[in-house]
Amino acid sequence: SALAQALAATDVLRRVAGTVAIHLYESEYLDDGTYVCNTFIGEGLESLLGPLPENRTPEEAWEEAVHPDDRDTYDVTAKLEAGESVEIEYRLVGYDGKTRWVWDRMRPRRGPNGQLLVDGIVADITERRKASDALEEARAQLQHIAFHDPLTGLPNRVSFQERLDEALARCPDKRCAAAVLFIDLDNFKLINDSFGHAAGDE
């Protein structure tokens, strides 16, 4: 029967969603600006929010868990009402104390009575974001190392050359000037030879 086929298909979706750690959902937006989740297939809200509070509906628990700094990103109702699909990333502050990043893809459509329905996919991308943030931090460190002296943290020769080139480029018609101040310590080698390189570094 059609019902049996639908149930079988739903069971398959549940197994697939659990395997790849995604959630499939359908939400219905109401006239008062709230929404209800008609269907939620996957590991369950607890996998994204931790233990749900007893005095909240699942929808309220989700809304309250959106990180304060990501609420502007999460506020996409106007786009959905205009028929636009939306793809966003934001944080959920779980009721277990954990903060998780999620990727949320929403596709709006109109129901038989004109109501706004949203078909969506939401996935936990916390580990991906951690790896991405670590990579970005490593890149920033490499950038700093490339242009700064490791001992003093001051701009190095490469950085100096870049800044000198920029200064000279600002005076292409030679109507302005750039100055370079060179400072040297005479006989500095005697410090290293007499007291050691650690003293010289200090």
Residue pairs with C-beta under 8 A, 6 or more apart in sequence:
10 41
13 24
13 41
14 41
14 42
17 23
17 24
17 41
17 42
17 43
18 42
18 43
20 123
21 42
21 43
21 47
21 123
21 124
22 42
22 121
22 122
22 123
23 40
23 41
23 42
23 43
23 48
23 121
23 122
23 123
24 39
24 40
24 41
24 42
24 119
24 120
24 121
25 37
25 39
25 40
25 41
25 119
25 120
25 121
25 122
26 37
26 38
26 39
26 117
26 118
26 119
26 120
27 35
27 36
27 37
27 38
27 117
27 118
27 120
28 35
28 36
28 38
28 111
28 115
28 116
28 117
28 118
29 35
29 77
29 80
29 81
29 115
29 116
29 117
29 118
30 36
30 115
33 77
34 59
35 59
35 118
36 59
37 58
37 59
38 117
40 58
45 52
45 58
45 61
45 62
46 52
47 124
48 92
48 94
48 100
48 102
48 122
48 124
49 61
49 62
49 65
49 92
49 94
49 95
49 96
50 94
50 95
50 96
50 97
50 98
51 95
51 96
52 58
52 61
52 95
53 61
53 95
56 64
61 95
62 92
65 92
65 93
65 94
65 95
66 74
66 90
66 91
66 92
66 93
67 90
67 91
67 92
67 93
67 99
69 91
70 90
70 91
73 88
73 89
73 90
74 88
74 90
76 86
76 88
76 106
79 86
80 86
80 106
80 108
80 116
80 118
81 108
81 116
83 108
84 108
85 105
85 106
85 107
85 108
86 104
86 105
86 106
87 103
87 104
87 105
87 106
88 103
88 104
89 101
89 102
89 103
89 104
89 125
89 129
90 101
90 102
90 104
91 99
91 100
91 101
91 102
92 99
92 100
92 101
92 102
93 99
94 100
100 124
100 126
101 124
101 125
101 126
101 128
101 129
102 122
102 123
102 124
102 125
103 122
103 123
103 125
104 120
104 121
104 122
105 120
105 121
105 122
106 118
106 119
106 120
107 118
107 119
107 120
108 116
108 117
108 118
109 117
109 118
109 119
110 116
110 117
111 117
146 158
147 155
147 156
147 158
147 159
147 162
148 154
148 155
148 156
148 159
149 155
149 156
151 201
155 163
164 178
164 180
167 178
168 178
170 176
170 178
171 177
171 178
188 200
191 199
191 200
192 199
192 200
